[in-house]
Amino acid sequence: MIQSILIEGLIYGLMVLGVFITFRILNFADMTVDGSFPLGACVMAALIVRGINPSIAILVAFLAGSLAGLVTAIIHSKLHIPGLLAGILTMTMLYSVNLRIMGNRANISLLKYNTIFNTIENNVPQFLNPDTAIVIILIIIVLIIKLLLDLFFHTDFGLCMGALGSNQQMIISQGMNPEIIKAVGICLANGLTGIAGAYAAMYQGFADVGSGTGVVVSGLASLMLGEFVLKSNKIKYLTLRVFIGSILYRALMFLGRRYGYVIGLTANDLKLITGALIIICLIITNYDFGAQIRKRKSDIIQKEQN
């Protein structure tokens, strides 16, 4: 149980990392995620079926996701279409693209082909549980990606990207083109989402064109959960809490599936739970508990003085 939660939390955490870049850093509501997630899965599956090495397939999935993000960025910047609508348009078009990539099939089974997870399970030592081995490998992969991303956001370009969402005029005054910076950020976010889709398909044993439905919503819920657990403005903690939130979200979904029957919930209610989580997170975010506590302390002190 714990291994499954960790595996799903780490895999989908890469997608949440992409949502974090667009929604939090760039302040760009990007719906492309719902299309780039299955795009990564479909590209990876199509390549593995043709005998391509899974590691190369993962890299191509990243490039495919980045290309999807680039399409959204071009639609937004060159055609002057609002970011939300640009993402929806790209997401809609990607459904047909994904079907084309998989040979007009809705899904492809990977059970008969060698994937990264199959290789781990077949070569794991007898004293080690296969799921535990997968968790260890995923932790290593996630740490590498996280460290590279942390280093990127400490570069001049990364710092400019971090400032773009809150102060675009400052970026322009520095002589940099905000459209290019935003495009790079959107490409990077959807590239990470493509990797997440590829790993998720390998873990599940199949790639499906409908696997991206509601992914961006679950990403937002995971992101908000992480923000409650860890409060910081340092990039190393910002990226860390993305994965913490993703694991917490997967744990909540697991509990909902397993014990939801106690209060009459079924698997069909998981989307309802996700939406409720986001609403609760938004309510708590907008309610300044610190100010309320300080006000109560001030009232108590005034009463004592009187």
N, C-alpha and C positions, 0 to 999 in steps of 0.2 A: 504493500500500500504506500508506504513512505517513499520507496524508490520510484514508483510510478508518478507520484506527485512531484518529486524532484525532477524527474526526467521531463515531464510536460512543462513544469515551471521554467526550467532552464531553456528548453527549446522555444517556447512561446515568449520567453524573456527577451530573445533577440528581436522579435516582432515589437514588443513593448518598447524596446530601445529605439526602434524606428519611430514609433508613435511619440516618444519623448522628444526626439530631435525635431519633428515637425510641429507638434502641438505646443511644446514648452519652450524650446529654444528659438525656433523660427516664428512662433505664433501663427502658424499656417495650418488651417483645418484641412488635412489631407485625407480624402477618402480613397485614394489610390490603393491603400493597404489592403482593402477587401479584394482587389484584383491582383496585386503583386504577390500576395501570399500563395494563392493557388498557382500563379504563374511560375514561381520558383519550384513548386512541387511538380508541375507538368513538364517543365524543361528538364528537371532532374530525372524524372521517370522515363521520358522519351530517350534521353541519352543512355541511361543504364540499360534499357531494353535493347539498344543498339550496340551494347558491349563496351561503352565508355567507362573509364575508371570513375568510381563514385566521388572521389576527391575533386576530379576535374569537373564532374557534373555539378557539384556544389558551387564551384567557382563560376561556372556558366550561369547557374541560378542567380548568383549575386549580380552578375552583369545584366541578366534579363530584368531583374527587379529594378536595377539602376536605370535601365533604358525606359522602363515604364514610368519611373519618376521623372525622367527627362521629358517625356511626352507631356506629362501634367504641367511641368514647369514652363514648357514652350507655349502650351495652350493658355496658361495663366498670364505669362509676361508678354508674349508677342501678339496674342489675340485679345488681350485685356479682358479676359473672362475671370470672374471671381474664383478664388482658389477652391472653395467648396464645390462649385459646379465643375471646375476643371478636373478635380479628382473623381467626381461622379462620372463624368464623360469617359475618362480613361478606364475606370473600373468597369463600366458597361462594355466598352469595346474589347477589353481584355478577356471577357467571357468567350467571345467568338475566337479570339486569338488562341486561347488555351485549348479550345476544342480542336482547332487546326493543328496545334503542336502535337496533340495526342492522337492524330489521325482520325478526327471526328468521333472519338469515343469519349464518353463522359468520365470514365475512370480506367486506370491501368493497375493491375495487381503486380506487386514487386516480390511476392513470396518465392518465386522461382529464380530470382536473380540475386547476385551478390551486392549487398549494400554495406555501409559502414557498420551498422548495428548487427547484421548477420555475421560479418567477419569477427566482430568482438565476441559474439555468443559462441561461435565455433572454435575460437582460440583462447577462451578464458580458462585460467587454471581451475582445477577441480575444487580447490578450497575457496574459490571466490564465486559468489552468486552473479549470474550474467547481468541482472539489472543493476547490481552494485558496480560492476565494471563499466556499464554504460554511463552511470552517474559520474564516475570518476573521469571518464573521457570527456563527457560534456562539460564538467567543471573546468577542465584544462582548456577546452575550446573557448568557453565563455570568458575565462580569465584572460586569454590571449586577445580576444576581440575587445574586451573591456579596457585592457591596458593600452592597446593601440588607439582606441577611441579617446581615452584620457590624454594620451600624448598629443593626439591631433588637436584637441581643444586647448592645448597649451601653446600651440603654434600661433603665429600672427594671424593666419587665415582663420584658424579655429576660434580665436578670440573675437575676430570680427563677426564670425557667424553667430557666436553667443550674444553679441551686442545687437545684432540685426533685428531680432524680434522685439526689443524694447526701445531701440533708438535708431531708426533707419537713417535719420538725417545726419547723425554722427558718422555713419559709414560713408555717406556721400561726401561729407566734408573732408574725410581722409583720402579722397580720391579713388575709392573703390566702387565697383559696380554692384549694387545690392541684388540685381537680378541674377548675376552669375553666382554670387554667394548663396542665394536662396536656392538656385537650381542645383548646386553641388550638395546642399543639405538635403533636398528632397530626393535626389538620386541616392545618396548614402542611406537615408532612412528606408527607402524601398528596396535597396540592395540587401540590407539586413533582414528585411521582411521576407525577401525571396529566399535567403538562407534558411530562415525559420520554417518557411513552407516546405523546403526540400527535406530538412531534418524531420519535420512532423510526418511527412509522407513516408519516409524510410522507417520511422518508428511504428507507424500504423500499418505499414505493409501495402499501401496503395496510394495512388494520387487521384484526386477527384476535383473536377472543375468547380464544384460547389463548396469546397472546403474553406473558402474565404468569407462566407456569409457571416456577418456579425463580428468579424475578427477585430475591427477597429474599436468596436464598443467594448469588447473584453479587454483590449489593450488599454483603453482609457480607465476602465475599472481597476486594472492591475496597477496602473501608474498612480492613481489616487490612493490606493491602499498603501503603496510604498511610501508615498509622501507623508502619510500619517505616522508610519513607523519610524522614519528617519528624517529629522529636520536638519538641513544643512544647505549651504550655497556652494560648497566645494564640489567640483565636477566629479571627483573620485567617489564621493558619497551619492551624488545625483545619479550616476550610472549604477552604483551598487543597489540603491533602493528600487531601481527598476526591476531587478531580478528578485529582490525580496517581495515586492508587490506581486510579481507574476506567480511566485510559489504560493503566496498566501491566497491568491485568487483561485489557483488550481486546487488548493486544499479545501477552500469553501465550496467549490463546485463538486468536489468528490464527496464531501459531507452531505451536500444537497442531494446527490444521486443515491447515496447509500442510506441516509437516515431521513430523507425528506418525506417518506411515507408516513412518518409519525404525525406530521401535521397536514397530511394529504397532498404533498407535493409529488410530482412525477418528473421524468426527464424532460417532458414538454414545457416545464415551468422554469428551466434553467435560464432562458433569456429574460424571463420576468425577474428572476433573482439578480441577474446582472444589471438590469435597468434600475432596480431598487437600490442596489449597492452604489451606483453612480449618483443617484438622487440623494441618498444619505450622505455620501461624501461631499457633495456640493453644499448641502445644508450645513454640515459641520464646518466646511471651509469658510462659508459666508458668516458663520456665527463666531464672533471673536470671544472665545472662552477666557483668554487672558484679561481682556478688558472687563469682562463681567466679574472675574475674581478680584481684580484690583478695585472695582467699584464697591463690591461687598465689603472688602477690607476697609476701604475709606469710610463707608457708612458705619461700620462697627466702631472705628476709632472716633468718629464724630459723636456717636452715642455715648461712648465712655467719657469723652471730654465734657459732654453736657451733663 
